[in-house]
Amino acid sequence: MNSDQFFIRRCIEIAKHGFPAATPNPSVGCVIVHDNKIIGEGYTSPYGGPHAEVNAINSVKDKIVLTEATLYVTLEPCSHFGKTPPCANLIVSHKIPRVVIGTIDSYSEVSGQGIEKLKQSGCDVTIGVLEAECKSLHKRFFTFHNKKRPYIILKWAMTKNGYIAPKHRDSQNPVWITSALSRQLVHKWRTEEQAILVGTNTVKEDNPELTARQWTGKNPTRVVLNRTDSLDKDLKLFNSEAETINLTSKEIDYNQPIAKEICDYLHKKNIHSVIIEGGAMTLNSFIKENLWDEARVFTGISHFDSGILAPVLEKRPTAKQLINNDTLHYYYND
């Protein structure tokens, strides 16, 4: 690993501290180096606050040495006025002579313009250091702007013999397949994504709240498929704990491929990521239309004699995690 890769890797590490508070902005990491030593670091502030480059430059005590420093950043510095001034302008104003960028920002309002502004000022710009890792870091942002849809995470739990739910149940409550620790992890995931989506049958059968009660963080926006607007408004999903988007036939066309309709609607609502939590019909719609980026699949040790079969992915998992007696497989739809 050369020095540029070393410092970009450090940028990736610190960028994670800004996630998910920076959303819908990407959480960028920035490091400033002088004489091969880090003299400043920063990551993206909560949405509406300063970007990583601003925080890194502000952290440097002796601003004079910036004229001899190298600035490392995971994503191309912005060149437009949004909620904050352009970071490229700030870099130029401090006469930083060299900038190393993990990946170009494909967002149309930036897309090479920040790099061009730096070069025009005489700055030496290096692009594409640990590019794949930086793109992965900013995957939600890139998916939203390049594919015009949210980043889609499928999640379900199934029994050891492949059922996602029992055929019959005694009450309107969830039937737990996994351990309490696995369920807590799911609540952590909910704080990391902007929205969570379920279908009508899941709401009728489980009466879920879909909040992050077991983890500290922001509740996701709840999205429910409710074609005929028949769901009782006294259900937990409609309480005041989080916003709920009620997708009736007025919002989307249920006669069209449903996953595409949902993605188009949520993109217009500026939602960058969503967890699809089932049930089987909803999950299979996204799989059939190939509109998913990750799948996180729990397998518990319980058995159902009969029930609703879990979805099947025609891909091999790329990672596995053991949580108590549960097995969690991760899939990526490259």
C-alpha positions as a printed NumPy array, in Angstrom:
array([[  0.   ,   0.   ,   0.   ],
       [  1.469,   3.359,  -1.061],
       [  1.044,   6.562,   0.915],
       [ -1.893,   7.834,  -1.174],
       [ -3.786,   4.597,  -0.537],
       [ -2.915,   4.737,   3.166],
       [ -4.373,   8.213,   3.608],
       [ -7.468,   7.55 ,   1.476],
       [ -8.104,   4.463,   3.605],
       [ -7.969,   6.717,   6.647],
       [-10.513,   8.986,   4.919],
       [-12.827,   5.988,   4.464],
       [-12.485,   5.084,   8.132],
       [-13.419,   8.505,   9.459],
       [-16.189,   9.018,   6.885],
       [-18.187,   6.302,   8.651],
       [-18.494,   8.56 ,  11.708],
       [-20.755,  10.883,   9.729],
       [-23.178,   8.141,   8.705],
       [-26.174,   8.179,   8.822],
       [-26.533,  11.742,  10.17 ],
       [-25.24 ,  13.282,   6.911],
       [-27.991,  11.617,   4.842],
       [-29.176,  12.489,   2.191],
       [-25.681,  13.893,   1.652],
       [-22.926,  11.31 ,   1.315],
       [-20.762,  10.983,   4.423],
       [-17.346,  11.964,   3.07 ],
       [-13.997,  11.613,   4.821],
       [-11.117,  14.084,   4.428],
       [ -7.525,  14.064,   5.683],
       [ -4.864,  16.784,   5.308],
       [ -1.219,  15.72 ,   5.296],
       [  1.995,  17.739,   5.653],
       [  5.457,  16.15 ,   5.66 ],
       [  3.782,  12.751,   5.6  ],
       [  1.911,  13.474,   8.854],
       [ -1.807,  14.049,   9.322],
       [ -2.415,  17.624,  10.444],
       [ -6.183,  17.754,   9.957],
       [ -9.192,  15.467,   9.623],
       [-12.89 ,  15.877,   9.076],
       [-16.051,  14.117,   7.982],
       [-19.419,  15.381,   6.788],
       [-21.518,  17.06 ,   9.465],
       [-25.192,  16.2  ,   9.993],
       [-27.281,  17.248,   6.984],
       [-27.154,  20.987,   6.4  ],
       [-23.821,  21.411,   8.192],
       [-20.26 ,  21.798,   6.865],
       [-18.794,  19.203,   4.512],
       [-15.771,  17.032,   5.28 ],
       [-13.261,  19.328,   3.573],
       [-14.447,  22.326,   5.593],
       [-14.174,  20.43 ,   8.869],
       [-10.723,  19.094,   7.966],
       [ -9.362,  22.524,   6.99 ],
       [-10.861,  24.091,  10.125],
       [ -9.108,  21.469,  12.252],
       [ -5.644,  22.547,  11.041],
       [ -4.117,  24.834,  13.66 ],
       [ -1.458,  26.473,  11.484],
       [ -3.215,  27.404,   8.243],
       [  0.064,  28.601,   6.682],
       [  1.26 ,  25.007,   6.158],
       [ -1.789,  24.314,   3.975],
       [  0.168,  25.858,   1.102],
       [  2.538,  22.87 ,   1.355],
       [ -0.019,  20.163,   2.196],
       [ -1.964,  17.433,   0.407],
       [ -5.7  ,  17.095,   0.903],
       [ -7.151,  13.579,   0.646],
       [-10.891,  13.075,   0.203],
       [-13.149,  10.106,  -0.631],
       [-15.382,  12.04 ,  -3.05 ],
       [-14.761,  14.877,  -5.491],
       [-15.146,  18.263,  -3.731],
       [-18.396,  20.012,  -4.612],
       [-18.339,  23.006,  -6.932],
       [-21.87 ,  24.351,  -6.464],
       [-23.754,  26.305,  -3.824],
       [-26.184,  24.088,  -1.909],
       [-26.822,  24.369,   1.818],
       [-23.095,  25.209,   2.097],
       [-20.586,  27.014,  -0.183],
       [-18.478,  25.021,  -2.688],
       [-15.663,  23.016,  -1.083],
       [-13.529,  23.347,  -4.223],
       [-13.506,  27.134,  -3.743],
       [-12.363,  26.744,  -0.139],
       [ -9.479,  24.461,  -1.159],
       [ -8.395,  26.955,  -3.816],
       [ -8.616,  29.888,  -1.385],
       [ -6.166,  28.166,   0.971],
       [ -3.775,  27.442,  -1.92 ],
       [ -3.55 ,  23.722,  -1.138],
       [ -1.208,  22.501,  -3.902],
       [ -2.261,  18.838,  -4.177],
       [ -5.574,  17.018,  -3.86 ],
       [ -6.068,  13.228,  -3.962],
       [ -9.631,  12.074,  -4.675],
       [-11.037,   8.589,  -4.168],
       [-13.786,   8.837,  -6.776],
       [-15.424,  11.38 ,  -9.068],
       [-18.854,  12.627,  -8.017],
       [-21.277,  11.55 , -10.746],
       [-23.972,  13.918,  -9.453],
       [-24.748,  16.219, -12.381],
       [-24.188,  19.432, -10.389],
       [-20.624,  18.341,  -9.574],
       [-19.438,  15.574, -11.957],
       [-15.924,  16.724, -12.787],
       [-16.555,  20.419, -12.249],
       [-14.92 ,  20.412,  -8.825],
       [-11.843,  18.729, -10.288],
       [-11.731,  21.194, -13.159],
       [-11.921,  24.145, -10.776],
       [ -8.987,  22.743,  -8.778],
       [ -6.899,  22.137, -11.886],
       [ -7.576,  25.61 , -13.25 ],
       [ -6.18 ,  27.043, -10.028],
       [ -2.934,  25.128, -10.597],
       [ -3.686,  22.342,  -8.136],
       [ -2.149,  18.914,  -8.82 ],
       [ -5.098,  16.489,  -8.753],
       [ -4.897,  12.698,  -8.466],
       [ -8.116,  10.746,  -9.07 ],
       [ -9.235,   7.159,  -8.456],
       [ -7.232,   6.055,  -5.402],
       [ -9.091,   3.099,  -3.807],
       [-11.919,   3.989,  -6.15 ],
       [-13.955,   0.797,  -5.646],
       [-13.867,   1.202,  -1.863],
       [-14.884,   4.85 ,  -2.093],
       [-17.758,   4.055,  -4.451],
       [-18.945,   1.383,  -2.027],
       [-18.764,   3.886,   0.829],
       [-21.041,   6.259,  -1.107],
       [-23.261,   3.566,  -2.652],
       [-26.556,   5.064,  -1.497],
       [-25.694,   8.47 ,  -2.947],
       [-24.5  ,   7.028,  -6.278],
       [-27.508,   4.705,  -6.645],
       [-29.953,   7.541,  -6.014],
       [-28.37 ,   9.892,  -8.567],
       [-27.204,   7.395, -11.201],
       [-30.063,   4.893, -11.167],
       [-32.773,   7.375, -10.155],
       [-34.01 ,   5.183,  -7.319],
       [-33.238,   4.481,  -3.665],
       [-30.601,   1.972,  -2.592],
       [-32.651,  -1.174,  -1.914],
       [-31.908,  -3.573,   0.945],
       [-34.021,  -6.731,   1.162],
       [-34.307,  -8.285,   4.608],
       [-36.082, -11.366,   5.84 ],
       [-35.825, -14.17 ,   8.382],
       [-36.651, -17.787,   7.614],
       [-36.853, -21.058,   9.477],
       [-34.289, -23.784,   9.025],
       [-36.705, -25.506,   6.633],
       [-37.256, -22.392,   4.499],
       [-40.451, -20.717,   5.705],
       [-40.762, -16.962,   6.186],
       [-44.068, -17.128,   8.087],
       [-46.548, -19.728,   9.369],
       [-49.669, -20.442,   7.355],
       [-51.916, -19.725,  10.345],
       [-51.428, -17.661,  13.5  ],
       [-53.389, -17.193,  16.696],
       [-53.022, -13.428,  17.129],
       [-52.102, -10.213,  15.308],
       [-48.476, -10.259,  16.407],
       [-45.118, -11.104,  14.841],
       [-43.979, -14.726,  14.987],
       [-40.303, -14.513,  15.887],
       [-37.908, -16.768,  13.99 ],
       [-34.646, -15.21 ,  15.165],
       [-33.076, -14.336,  18.509],
       [-33.438, -11.072,  20.415],
       [-29.877, -10.116,  19.448],
       [-30.637, -10.49 ,  15.741],
       [-33.76 ,  -8.372,  16.148],
       [-31.709,  -5.673,  17.862],
       [-29.319,  -5.658,  14.887],
       [-32.301,  -5.084,  12.595],
       [-33.261,  -2.044,  14.686],
       [-29.728,  -0.72 ,  14.25 ],
       [-30.098,  -1.125,  10.479],
       [-33.341,   0.839,  10.603],
       [-31.503,   3.874,  12.005],
       [-29.082,   3.713,   9.046],
       [-31.64 ,   3.898,   6.222],
       [-34.124,   6.601,   5.328],
       [-37.158,   4.363,   4.891],
       [-38.597,   0.934,   5.65 ],
       [-41.303,  -0.714,   3.547],
       [-43.833,  -3.496,   4.105],
       [-46.912,  -4.812,   2.325],
       [-50.542,  -4.846,   3.394],
       [-50.552,  -8.478,   4.533],
       [-47.584,  -7.955,   6.853],
       [-49.361,  -5.04 ,   8.541],
       [-52.623,  -6.955,   8.922],
       [-50.95 , -10.065,  10.318],
       [-48.148,  -8.583,  12.474],
       [-49.323,  -5.044,  13.317],
       [-45.65 ,  -3.904,  13.322],
       [-44.476,  -0.505,  14.535],
       [-41.37 ,  -0.465,  12.266],
       [-39.366,   1.852,  14.512],
       [-35.857,   1.555,  15.973],
       [-37.016,   1.01 ,  19.548],
       [-34.063,  -1.192,  20.468],
       [-31.322,   1.103,  19.155],
       [-30.458,   4.756,  19.63 ],
       [-31.009,   6.69 ,  16.432],
       [-33.557,   8.174,  14.084],
       [-36.62 ,   6.179,  13.101],
       [-36.941,   5.531,   9.365],
       [-39.873,   6.814,   7.353],
       [-42.404,   3.989,   7.233],
       [-43.834,   3.052,   3.836],
       [-46.812,   0.738,   3.5  ],
       [-48.427,  -0.712,   0.38 ],
       [-52.126,  -0.047,   0.932],
       [-53.756,  -0.252,  -2.489],
       [-57.383,   0.171,  -1.429],
       [-56.608,   2.332,   1.627],
       [-58.282,  -0.322,   3.778],
       [-55.831,  -0.461,   6.687],
       [-57.172,   0.63 ,  10.076],
       [-55.583,   3.93 ,  11.103],
       [-55.383,   2.648,  14.707],
       [-52.617,   0.23 ,  13.679],
       [-49.166,   0.869,  15.177],
       [-47.806,   1.809,  11.762],
       [-49.861,   4.998,  11.855],
       [-48.804,   6.177,  15.312],
       [-46.827,   9.379,  15.882],
       [-43.446,   7.696,  16.451],
       [-42.371,   8.206,  12.828],
       [-43.636,   9.506,   9.498],
       [-45.673,   7.036,   7.438],
       [-46.145,   7.129,   3.668],
       [-49.41 ,   5.392,   2.779],
       [-49.094,   4.12 ,  -0.812],
       [-52.644,   3.762,  -2.116],
       [-53.721,   3.473,  -5.755],
       [-53.723,   7.289,  -5.814],
       [-49.956,   7.383,  -5.264],
       [-48.788,   4.512,  -7.485],
       [-50.237,   2.391, -10.3  ],
       [-50.72 ,  -1.104,  -8.891],
       [-51.382,  -2.439, -12.402],
       [-47.766,  -1.732, -13.365],
       [-44.622,  -3.574, -12.12 ],
       [-44.922,  -2.65 ,  -8.466],
       [-41.232,  -2.448,  -7.478],
       [-40.514,   0.055, -10.263],
       [-43.559,   2.117,  -9.25 ],
       [-42.363,   2.187,  -5.634],
       [-38.807,   3.156,  -6.599],
       [-40.003,   5.992,  -8.828],
       [-42.265,   7.355,  -6.093],
       [-39.63 ,   7.19 ,  -3.357],
       [-37.032,   8.807,  -5.642],
       [-39.387,  11.759,  -6.118],
       [-39.675,  11.934,  -2.321],
       [-35.853,  12.261,  -2.113],
       [-35.481,   8.959,  -0.245],
       [-31.989,   7.573,  -0.864],
       [-32.327,   4.153,   0.771],
       [-35.035,   1.752,   1.898],
       [-35.183,  -1.589,   3.711],
       [-37.81 ,  -3.939,   2.312],
       [-38.977,  -6.03 ,   5.281],
       [-41.544,  -8.224,   3.586],
       [-43.593, -10.249,   3.349],
       [-42.81 , -12.769,   0.671],
       [-44.995, -11.229,  -2.043],
       [-43.415,  -7.782,  -1.67 ],
       [-39.872,  -9.138,  -1.471],
       [-40.401, -11.343,  -4.512],
       [-41.638,  -8.35 ,  -6.512],
       [-38.279,  -6.604,  -6.044],
       [-36.367,  -9.802,  -6.805],
       [-38.418, -10.501,  -9.948],
       [-37.874,  -6.959, -11.246],
       [-34.178,  -7.114, -10.249],
       [-34.528,  -3.911,  -8.256],
       [-32.354,  -4.612,  -5.236],
       [-28.781,  -3.953,  -4.151],
       [-28.321,  -5.979,  -0.966],
       [-30.141,  -8.818,   0.754],
       [-29.664,  -9.661,   4.423],
       [-31.158, -13.044,   5.198],
       [-31.436, -14.58 ,   8.657],
       [-31.898, -18.317,   9.158],
       [-33.09 , -19.371,  12.601],
       [-33.118, -22.816,  14.171],
       [-36.91 , -23.11 ,  14.398],
       [-39.137, -25.22 ,  12.104],
       [-42.662, -24.645,  10.805],
       [-44.66 , -27.685,   9.715],
       [-46.112, -25.558,   6.905],
       [-46.257, -21.927,   5.949],
       [-45.227, -19.288,   3.426],
       [-41.988, -20.094,   1.653],
       [-39.15 , -17.58 ,   1.868],
       [-37.888, -15.874,  -1.304],
       [-35.036, -17.503,  -3.191],
       [-32.042, -15.6  ,  -4.587],
       [-30.172, -17.022,  -7.557],
       [-26.899, -15.783,  -6.148],
       [-24.357, -17.058,  -3.68 ],
       [-23.926, -15.124,  -0.418],
       [-20.731, -13.099,  -0.172],
       [-20.509, -13.085,   3.617],
       [-21.851, -14.972,   6.63 ],
       [-22.267, -13.969,  10.273],
       [-23.294, -16.099,  13.246],
       [-25.504, -14.394,  15.858],
       [-26.273, -16.718,  18.755],
       [-27.996, -19.631,  17.015],
       [-28.95 , -17.573,  13.944],
       [-27.04 , -17.427,  10.669],
       [-27.013, -14.162,   8.726],
       [-26.078, -14.25 ,   5.034],
       [-25.284, -11.113,   2.998],
       [-25.946, -10.972,  -0.743],
       [-24.945,  -8.22 ,  -3.184],
       [-26.561,  -7.639,  -6.562],
       [-23.583,  -6.194,  -8.454]])
